[in-house]
Amino acid sequence: MTAALILASASPRRRELLDQIGIRYRVCPVDIDETPRPDEAPLAYVQRVAAEKSAAAVLRFGTDIPVLAADTSVVLDGEIMGKPQDQAHALAMLRRLSGTTHQVYTAVSLRGLRHGEAVSISAVTFRPLAEAELLAYWASGEPRDKAGAYAIQGQGGVFVAALNGSFSGVVGLPIFETAQLLAAQGIKVF
Ligand SMILES: Cc1cn([C@H]2C[C@H](O)[C@@H](COP(=O)(O)OP(=O)(O)OP(=O)(O)O)O2)c(=O)[nH]c1=O
């Protein structure tokens, strides 16, 4: 089967979400520096990083088919939370998310004949978390490679009292916005 696009991502979640809408793709991950710039706003940051991932893949793998990339950040009080560096960092992030509402920003970048971009912003409310739960959650291994140190699609889902927005966007690839970008470049789900 021929691929409709290149997925410039190492994230298994992004593969699963493309599988969910039946789009065929070839996985070509890229490694870019994801350090936020000084005073960079969360929206500008996720858009820049998603665009840099797709641009890096176009440079490396060519442009015979469109290239899709995304970037997800957890944002609390305007502050960007990326992936945890270690246990202490993960626990510190989860303690701050406990009992409050944060945003999850996911930017999508699709480079074909032109550059299509979209952003999904969702509000996620955590119930208060007990210290023992946080330690057990870290020990499960799930927080390690996740922005904000949790996965709504995994055991971390039990922390989520409310979601206002896009479940797939929180997981890492908003399928509504992605399908719209793909359709604009002639790649249709139906
Ligand atoms: C908040 C949240 C994030 N995540 C994941 C999605 C992303 O994989 C990760 C955020 O890191 P990203 O830098 O967006 O993506 P990545 O490094 O995993 O993959 P790539 O850059 O190669 O595309 O956090 C979840 O799986 N569930 C969640 O609930």
The ligand as an SDF file (V2000), in Angstrom:
LIG
                    3D

 29 30  0  0  0  0  0  0  0  0999 V2000
   -0.6930   15.5750   27.7250 C   0  0  0  0  0  0  0  0  0  0  0  0
   -0.3520   14.2960   26.9960 C   0  0  0  0  0  0  0  0  0  0  0  0
    0.8020   14.1890   26.2020 C   0  0  0  0  0  0  0  0  0  0  0  0
    1.1010   13.0290   25.5620 N   0  0  0  0  0  0  0  0  0  0  0  0
    2.3060   12.8800   24.7340 C   0  0  0  0  0  0  0  0  0  0  0  0
    2.0650   13.2280   23.2580 C   0  0  0  0  0  0  0  0  0  0  0  0
    3.4630   13.4400   22.7520 C   0  0  0  0  0  0  0  0  0  0  0  0
    3.9900   12.1890   22.2970 O   0  0  0  0  0  0  0  0  0  0  0  0
    4.2240   13.9030   23.9810 C   0  0  0  0  0  0  0  0  0  0  0  0
    4.6380   15.3340   23.8220 C   0  0  0  0  0  0  0  0  0  0  0  0
    5.8660   15.3910   23.1740 O   0  0  0  0  0  0  0  0  0  0  0  0
    6.1040   15.9520   21.6980 P   0  0  0  0  0  0  0  0  0  0  0  0
    7.4270   16.6600   21.7040 O   0  0  0  0  0  0  0  0  0  0  0  0
    4.9120   16.7190   21.2220 O   0  0  0  0  0  0  0  0  0  0  0  0
    6.1960   14.6360   20.7840 O   0  0  0  0  0  0  0  0  0  0  0  0
    7.1910   13.4040   20.8460 P   0  0  0  0  0  0  0  0  0  0  0  0
    8.5730   13.8570   21.2070 O   0  0  0  0  0  0  0  0  0  0  0  0
    6.5830   12.3140   21.6960 O   0  0  0  0  0  0  0  0  0  0  0  0
    7.1690   12.8650   19.3590 O   0  0  0  0  0  0  0  0  0  0  0  0
    7.7020   13.5980   17.9980 P   0  0  0  0  0  0  0  0  0  0  0  0
    8.3360   14.9230   18.3860 O   0  0  0  0  0  0  0  0  0  0  0  0
    8.6810   12.6540   17.3940 O   0  0  0  0  0  0  0  0  0  0  0  0
    6.4620   13.7660   17.1820 O   0  0  0  0  0  0  0  0  0  0  0  0
    3.3290   13.7680   25.0920 O   0  0  0  0  0  0  0  0  0  0  0  0
    0.2520   11.9230   25.6750 C   0  0  0  0  0  0  0  0  0  0  0  0
    0.5280   10.8620   25.0960 O   0  0  0  0  0  0  0  0  0  0  0  0
   -0.8770   12.0170   26.4280 N   0  0  0  0  0  0  0  0  0  0  0  0
   -1.2340   13.1480   27.1050 C   0  0  0  0  0  0  0  0  0  0  0  0
   -2.2860   13.1640   27.7750 O   0  0  0  0  0  0  0  0  0  0  0  0
  1  2  1  0
  2  3  2  0
  2 28  1  0
  3  4  1  0
  4  5  1  0
  4 25  1  0
  5  6  1  0
  5 24  1  0
  6  7  1  0
  7  8  1  0
  7  9  1  0
  9 10  1  0
  9 24  1  0
 10 11  1  0
 11 12  1  0
 12 13  2  0
 12 14  1  0
 12 15  1  0
 15 16  1  0
 16 17  2  0
 16 18  1  0
 16 19  1  0
 19 20  1  0
 20 21  2  0
 20 22  1  0
 20 23  1  0
 25 26  2  0
 25 27  1  0
 27 28  1  0
 28 29  2  0
M  END
$$$$
